[in-house]
Amino acid sequence: MKSLVLADLQKGKECRAGSNVVGIYLRFLQLEYNCYKIGKTKVFLRAGQMAELAARRAEILANAARLIQRRIKTHLMRKEFIKLRKASVQSQKFWRARLAKKIFEYMRRDVASIRIQKHEARETGALKEAKDKLEKRVEELTWRLDVEKRLRADLEEAKSHEIEKLQSALQKMQENLKEAHAAIVNEKEAAKLAIEQAPPKIVEVPVIDNAKLEELTTQNKELEIHQICLKEELSTFKQKAEDLENKLIEFQKQSDELSQETQEQASKVIQLQELVERLESKIATFESEIELLHNNSALAIQAVVTPEMNQTTIIEEFDKGHQLEEVKTVNEQVVVPPVKNLSKQKSQQIQED
């Protein structure tokens, strides 16, 4: 009531001390003007007004008590709500921090797996490049081997033809030499027989016989010159035969060297093919490991997308003074498969190979 009086005073209504204040209180109690009279020192009421004032007083007290109770209950419930809100905020902060930590761990593992995959991809690229180089080298060596085989076959064929030609020419020269030698021997024997059969008389040889003698002497000289030429040809033939034998020996040495080189190149080709097969097997293992790493990273990403807090703390809505109920939940922990760190081992294996 005092607040209402002050409100009336603030509104500018003039209030005198005494009767005016009492009148304001009575109007506040909703009494009619005919039901009371204000004296100098007392207030006179009609009969039955005291009971009405007591009822009014009880009603005001009940309203005030209800208001106080409502305010106290509101204060207590607000205090409980603030307490629960702080607890829920604290728990949410904790779980968010834990989730952020888990996400950071998953991201770190994802980055590490991507780094390992890049390293493995570089290693597989280097192995593929080495494999391509080795395949090109093998193709080049096989081509050179085929070319050398063809050249060797051509050389052997040409060598055999040349040897046959030289042997036939040598046989012809030997036959001509034998014929010339036999002719010289026959002429010598005929001359000896003619000298032996000639009579030991001194006969005057006519001019015709001198001419025949000169012819014979010239023939003898020609035969001697022919014999000398045949001897020179024989020596040249012998020299050519020796040269041919030396060439044959050289050709045989060259053929032996070529056969040895072809064998070495064939062994190199076999070794390169084995190396290519080993590289292919290693590349296959690397590709399988890269697929495994991709699967692990995919599992880690799925685990991050479906976070750990699948069942969080549920707070029921505050409704007209009812308390908040907190539901305890079981936190599901996500297990991420570990990423295998194989880059160092594979690099060591490659260096050993």
Summary of the structure (lengths in Angstrom):
residues: 353
radius of gyration: 67.7
end to end distance: 102.9
largest distance: 228.1
contacts: 813
relative contact order: 0.10
helix: 79%
strand: 3%
